[in-house]
């Protein structure tokens, strides 16, 4: 009787472990697909400044909750270092933020 119960719990542990592994693999696949959507969007950006904002913001590791603050901070840093033009920085930041949102969906 005890052996049968032990076999049952071992089977459940194995099943739970298998489900956990499958969930992790599925999440990793979804993350890659989302990143691909962001990269496809970024490929459609029409200015080098927007592409620079996208790349620098993604390198900063934003989350869905921090997209706005990350893009704002990165854009200011790029303007301050004279790597992008200040007069169109806001428009390019908005365009980059749309692609970052797609990457994090």
C-alpha positions in Angstrom: 0.0 0.0 0.0 2.8 2.5 1.0 4.7 1.6 -2.2 1.6 2.3 -4.4 1.1 5.7 -2.7 4.8 6.5 -3.2 4.6 5.6 -6.9 1.6 7.8 -7.2 3.3 10.8 -5.6 6.4 10.2 -7.7 4.2 10.2 -10.8 2.6 13.5 -9.8 6.1 15.0 -9.1 7.3 14.0 -12.5 4.1 15.3 -14.1 4.4 18.6 -12.2 8.1 18.9 -13.2 7.2 18.2 -16.8 4.5 20.8 -16.8 6.9 23.4 -15.3 9.5 22.7 -18.0 6.9 23.0 -20.7 5.6 26.3 -19.3 9.1 27.7 -19.2 9.8 26.7 -22.8 6.5 28.2 -23.8 7.3 31.5 -22.1 10.7 31.6 -23.7 9.2 31.0 -27.1 6.6 33.8 -26.5 9.4 36.2 -25.4 11.3 35.5 -28.6 8.2 36.0 -30.7 7.5 39.3 -29.0 11.1 40.5 -29.4 10.8 39.6 -33.1 7.7 41.8 -33.4 9.6 44.7 -31.8 12.6 44.2 -34.1 10.2 44.1 -37.2 8.6 47.3 -36.0 12.0 48.9 -35.4 13.1 47.9 -38.9 10.2 50.1 -40.2 11.3 53.2 -38.3 12.2 55.8 -40.8 14.9 57.8 -39.0 18.3 56.8 -37.6 17.4 58.8 -34.4 14.3 56.6 -33.8 16.3 53.5 -34.4 19.0 54.7 -31.9 16.3 55.4 -29.3 14.8 52.0 -29.8 18.2 50.2 -29.5 19.4 52.1 -26.5 16.0 51.8 -24.7 15.9 48.0 -25.4 19.5 47.7 -24.1 18.3 49.4 -20.9 15.9 46.5 -20.3 12.5 48.2 -20.0 9.4 46.5 -18.7 5.8 47.2 -19.7 5.5 49.5 -16.6 8.7 51.4 -17.4 8.6 52.0 -21.1 7.7 55.7 -20.8 10.3 56.5 -18.2 13.0 54.4 -20.0 12.4 55.9 -23.4 12.3 59.4 -21.9 15.6 58.9 -20.0 17.4 57.4 -22.9 16.1 60.0 -25.3 17.4 62.8 -23.0 20.7 61.1 -22.7 21.1 60.8 -26.5 20.1 64.5 -27.0 22.5 65.6 -24.2 25.3 63.7 -25.8 24.4 65.2 -29.2 23.8 61.7 -30.7 20.3 62.6 -31.9 18.7 65.9 -32.9 16.7 67.6 -30.1 14.1 69.1 -32.4 12.6 65.8 -33.4 13.6 63.7 -30.3 10.0 63.6 -29.0 8.5 62.3 -32.2 11.3 59.7 -32.6 10.9 58.7 -29.0 7.2 58.1 -29.5 7.9 56.0 -32.6 10.5 54.0 -30.7 8.2 53.5 -27.7 5.5 51.9 -30.0 8.1 49.3 -31.2 9.3 48.7 -27.6 5.6 48.1 -26.6 5.3 45.6 -29.4 8.5 43.9 -28.2 7.2 43.6 -24.7 3.6 42.4 -25.5 
